[in-house]
Amino acid sequence: MSGTIRVAISGGGLAGASLMHALLAHSHLDVHIFESAAEFKEAGAAVGIARNALNALDLIGPSAAAALERSGAVPLRGVRFMLAQGDSPNTMIDEADDMMQGQRVASIVHRAVFLHELLSTVAPNRMHASKKLEHIDRGENGPLTLRFADGSTHVCDILIGADGIHSTVSKHILGENDAAAHPKNAGWWAIMALKPYELARASIGSGPVNIEDAQEHMWIGDSAYLMHNVLNHGQIVQLILSVRDDKPESSTLWHRMINKDEIKNQYKEWPDHLTKAIDEVRSIII
């Protein structure tokens, strides 16, 4: 069709889905989204949509903000940084509370639910799963030909990379030998768990876990922290344990096994109400 611009988005996570949602409103764009996995889904539990991202959703239009609301997002009234070890445990170190100034801090939302809502209006023939991008042929001043692992191809005028830290698009733009195209381990591992709201309140306390005063808490200790926040309209609490590990730093290791004793030893000097919640996370580990 004359005047139509063919756009391909590589990566079907939240970044690619948000962009797809935004571009659908422009009739002169023929947009397709490609995901390497067998289906469009998000790994992990929840994500914080911070102020700049919330402003970006507003720029996309009312439908994007409505998708966030339908996903059960919980607007935060603030973020509190708490001391979990040392001479003054349970002490607040700092706080980000911009609601007093009429500004939004962030909204917490389940990744998979939000992804589903963003893509709910996309025609199935524009969504392509099991499409692992392997090579990009770029003719001089001509269109791009995308070549996928299953042998299929797609021709586009514009290719947008939303394919994560192991991005094929980044390697194409930067070059295979560029260090920025090859991510390294930062030296932290994390475990995420979801708990029913009332169970989390019984463990951590009704003050830190309170949907009426939704605050994200980051408890900081010696090379470890615990973060928790409320999502799904206050029905679920997300807990994230994260520990510093020097051994894999700057390596390409992305997964390793963690046992219950390792977690227990790392958090053994933490306050009782926090270790109770951590023990509940440990109970789901084999």
Order of alpha helices (4+ residues) and beta strands (2+ residues): beta-alpha-beta-beta-alpha-alpha-beta-beta-beta-beta-alpha-beta-beta-beta-beta-beta-alpha-beta-alpha-beta-beta-beta-alpha-alpha
